[in-house]
Amino acid sequence: MDALITIFFIIVLFFSVIIHEIAHGSVAFYLGDPTAKYAGRLTLNPLSHIDPIGSVILPLFLFLTTAGNGPIFGWAKPVPVNPYNFKDQKWGEVKVSLAGPAANILIAVIFGLLIRFFRVPEPLFTFFSIISIYNFALGIFNLVPIPPLDGYHILFRFLPADTSNFKNLMMRYSLVVLLAFILLGGISLVFSGAEGLYLLVSGAGALIP
């Protein structure tokens, strides 16, 4: 059963990050930018979304270093977006950035509410819990204001123009800062928040170690 749950962790993670990226691309398309559609990224086909670091190296590293006890985490290849095509030039980027985390949080809430209001038998209860917690975690993680995460794009939309030097510095060292956040315990904090939200929505105990 443990091996089955670990495999399900990975499947849930992969398809949750794919849905996250499709949400970005779909909102961009709605706002007038067909870039993601023309790039073939509005699809559930996993091969269209694999990111070497986020989809392969990091999940494998976390799997090996935790002996499969998790949490296993990662991301998909970001969808291409051209903000100059947006009908809403003022808030278009913010709407697109929010779409991914919003999609994950919506999924998490739906599965959490299924647990709260219906008698969900095992192993369905375990699987629903995993889906809810992982999607809460993805929503929270992507709102962290570190490039290239969505929180960075949202934050800098509201900061004054004279912060451009800091913005450029963050972009230059984005991968280093992001990996430092992950390796220094950021993922544990993210999952703690996700488990809290899961408990609040579902009324059940958290299952992620």
C-alpha positions in Angstrom: 0.0 0.0 0.0 2.9 2.4 0.8 4.3 1.9 -2.7 0.9 2.6 -4.2 0.5 5.8 -2.2 4.0 7.0 -3.3 3.1 6.3 -6.9 -0.2 8.2 -6.4 1.8 11.1 -4.8 3.8 11.4 -8.0 0.8 11.1 -10.3 -1.2 13.7 -8.3 1.8 16.1 -8.3 2.4 15.8 -12.0 -1.1 16.3 -13.1 -1.7 19.1 -10.6 1.2 21.1 -11.9 -0.1 20.5 -15.5 -3.5 21.8 -14.5 -1.8 24.8 -12.9 0.0 25.6 -16.2 -3.1 25.0 -18.3 -5.0 27.5 -16.1 -2.3 30.1 -16.8 -2.5 29.5 -20.5 -6.3 29.4 -20.6 -6.7 32.7 -18.8 -4.1 34.2 -21.1 -6.0 32.9 -24.1 -9.2 34.4 -22.7 -7.4 37.7 -22.4 -6.4 37.7 -26.0 -3.0 35.9 -26.0 -3.0 32.7 -28.0 0.8 32.0 -27.4 0.2 29.0 -25.1 -2.4 27.5 -27.5 -0.2 27.8 -30.5 2.7 26.2 -28.5 0.4 23.2 -27.8 0.4 23.8 -24.1 -3.3 23.7 -23.4 -3.3 20.0 -23.2 -3.2 17.3 -20.4 -0.5 15.4 -22.4 2.4 15.2 -19.8 5.1 15.3 -22.6 4.1 18.8 -23.4 4.8 20.0 -19.8 7.9 18.3 -18.6 10.5 20.6 -17.1 14.0 18.9 -16.6 14.5 20.4 -13.2 11.0 20.7 -11.8 9.5 17.6 -13.3 12.4 15.1 -13.1 15.5 16.2 -11.1 13.9 17.7 -8.1 11.2 15.1 -7.5 13.8 12.3 -8.0 16.1 14.1 -5.6 13.4 14.5 -2.9 12.3 10.9 -3.4 15.8 9.5 -2.9 16.8 11.8 0.0 13.6 11.1 1.9 13.6 7.3 1.1 10.2 7.8 -0.6 8.6 9.2 2.6 8.1 12.7 1.1 7.0 15.2 0.6 7.8 14.9 -3.1 7.5 18.2 -4.9 8.1 19.9 -8.3 6.7 21.9 -11.1 6.0 21.8 -14.9 7.5 23.9 -17.6 5.9 27.4 -17.5 3.5 28.1 -20.4 4.7 30.8 -22.8 2.7 34.1 -22.4 3.0 37.4 -24.3 1.4 40.1 -22.1 1.4 42.6 -25.0 -1.5 40.6 -26.4 -3.7 41.0 -23.3 -6.9 43.0 -23.7 -6.4 44.0 -20.1 -3.0 45.6 -20.1 -3.3 46.9 -16.5 -4.2 43.7 -14.7 -3.7 41.0 -17.3 -0.4 39.7 -15.9 -1.8 39.5 -12.4 -4.9 37.6 -13.6 -2.8 35.1 -15.5 -0.4 34.7 -12.5 -3.3 34.1 -10.1 -5.0 31.6 -12.4 -2.5 28.7 -11.6 -2.6 28.9 -7.8 -6.4 29.5 -7.9 -6.9 26.3 -10.0 -4.9 24.3 -7.5 -6.7 25.8 -4.5 -10.1 25.1 -6.1 -9.2 21.5 -6.7 -8.0 21.2 -3.1 -11.2 22.7 -1.7 -13.4 20.5 -3.8 -11.7 17.3 -2.6 -11.6 18.6 1.0 -15.3 19.3 0.9 -16.0 15.8 -0.5 -14.3 14.4 2.6 -16.2 16.7 4.9 -19.7 16.1 3.6 -19.6 12.5 2.3 -18.7 9.2 3.7 -15.5 8.5 1.7 -14.3 4.9 2.2 -10.6 3.9 2.3 -8.5 4.0 0.2 -10.5 6.7 -1.5 -10.2 8.9 1.7 -6.4 8.6 1.5 -6.3 9.5 -2.2 -8.7 12.5 -1.8 -6.6 13.7 1.1 -3.4 13.5 -1.0 -5.1 15.4 -3.8 -6.3 18.1 -1.5 -3.1 18.6 0.4 -0.8 18.6 -2.6 -3.0 21.1 -4.4 -3.1 23.4 -1.4 0.7 23.1 -1.3 1.1 23.9 -4.9 -1.2 26.9 -4.5 0.8 28.2 -1.5 4.2 27.4 -3.1 3.5 29.3 -6.3 2.4 32.4 -4.3 5.9 32.7 -2.8 7.4 35.9 -4.2 10.5 34.3 -5.8 11.0 34.2 -9.6 9.8 32.5 -11.6 6.9 31.7 -9.2 3.6 33.4 -9.6 3.9 35.3 -6.3 6.9 37.2 -7.7 4.9 38.5 -10.7 2.0 39.5 -8.5 4.2 41.2 -5.9 6.1 43.3 -8.4 2.9 44.5 -10.1 2.3 46.4 -6.9 5.8 47.6 -6.0 7.0 51.1 -7.2 9.1 51.4 -10.3 12.3 52.3 -8.4 12.5 48.7 -7.2 13.7 47.6 -10.7 17.3 47.0 -9.5 16.1 44.6 -6.8 13.8 42.9 -9.4 16.7 42.4 -11.8 18.9 41.0 -9.0 16.1 38.5 -8.1 15.8 37.4 -11.7 19.6 37.0 -12.0 19.8 34.7 -9.0 16.3 33.3 -9.1 17.3 29.6 -9.4 19.8 29.9 -6.5 17.2 31.6 -4.3 14.5 29.2 -5.2 16.6 26.1 -4.5 17.8 27.6 -1.2 14.2 28.2 -0.2 13.4 24.5 -1.0 16.4 23.0 0.6 16.4 25.1 3.7 12.9 24.0 4.8 10.6 26.1 2.6 8.8 23.0 1.4 8.1 21.9 5.0 6.6 25.3 5.7 4.5 25.1 2.6 3.1 21.6 3.5 2.4 22.8 7.1 0.2 25.5 5.7 -1.3 23.1 3.2 -2.2 20.6 6.0 -3.7 23.4 8.0 -6.0 24.4 5.2 -6.8 20.8 4.4 -7.8 20.3 8.1 -9.9 23.5 8.0 -11.8 22.5 4.9 -12.1 18.7 5.4 -12.3 18.5 9.1 -10.0 15.4 8.9 -6.5 14.7 9.9 -3.5 15.4 7.6 -1.8 12.4 6.0 1.4 13.9 4.4 4.5 13.1 6.5 
